[in-house]
């Protein structure tokens, strides 16, 4: 018995699905339109139940390619790491995983 592969749905797609739900399109129609991203009606129900959170995140987010609504436990560390990588890139210093993990 093979396991189904898990798919992450982008924030942009979730927002579009919410817009379609508001237009009263049947769930089967949504499944057909997004057949590559959605496995079943449960995914649509899950998106609908998190409507407020998805809408707020979409409207405040700079990147619609975000797939997760989870926040980092260490946002300052994440921001400092992004700044470090951007500075290294601007100086032409190559960054690899060995540098980051040491």
N, C-alpha and C positions, 0 to 999 in steps of 0.2 A: 504494500500500500504506500503510495507516494504522498509526501506532504505537500500542501499548497505553498507556493512561494509567497512570502509577505511583500507587500508593496507599500511604499510611502506615497501619500498623496500630497502634492504641493498645496501650500496655503492658497495660491491663486485658483487652483482647481476646486478646492473646498468652497471658496467664496463664490465661484461660478455655480456650483451645485446648489448652494443656498439661494442664489438668485433664481434659479430654475424652479426650486421648490416653492418659492413665493409666487411664481407664475402658475402654480397648480398643475405642473406636469406630472404624470403618473411615474411612480418609482421605476417601473419597467422601462419607460422611455429614457429615464436618466441612466439606467444600467446599460441600455443600448448605446447611448451617446458616449459614455465613459467606460466602455467595456474593457479597455486596457488597464484602467486604474482601479475600478471597482469590481469586487468579487461577487457581492450579493447585496440584498436590501439592507442587511445589518449595517453595512458601511454607511449607507445613506442615513439610516436612523441615528447612527453614532454622530455623524456630522451635524444633523439637525439638532440633536440634544446639546451640542456644544456651540450653538449658533452665536450666542452673545460673545463668547470668548474668541471665536474665529473672526467675527466681524471686527471686534476691537483690535485684535492683533493685525489683521489685514490693513485696517485703516491707519494704524500707527507704525506699521513696518515699512522699512525702506526697500526691502527685497521681497518680492512676491514669490521667489523660488524657495523660501523657507518651507521646510516640511514638518518641523516639530514645533510645538507650542511650549515645550519645556524650557525653563530658564536655567541658566548656569548657576551652580552653587557658589561660584567664584567669579562674578562678573568683572571685577577689577583686574583679576589675573588674565582673563580672556582679552580684555581691552588692551592691557599692557603687552601681551603676546602679539596681538595684531599690530600694535604700534612698532614693536621690535622688528617684526617681519617686514613691515612697510619701510622702515628705516634701512634695513639691510638691503632690501630690493632697490631702494633709491641710490644706495652706495655701490651697488653692483656686487654685493657679497652673497654668494650662493648659500642657501639654507637647506639643510636636509634633516632627516629624523635623528641622525646621530648628534647633531649640534643641539637640537631641541631636547633630547632626552638626557644629555649630560649636564 
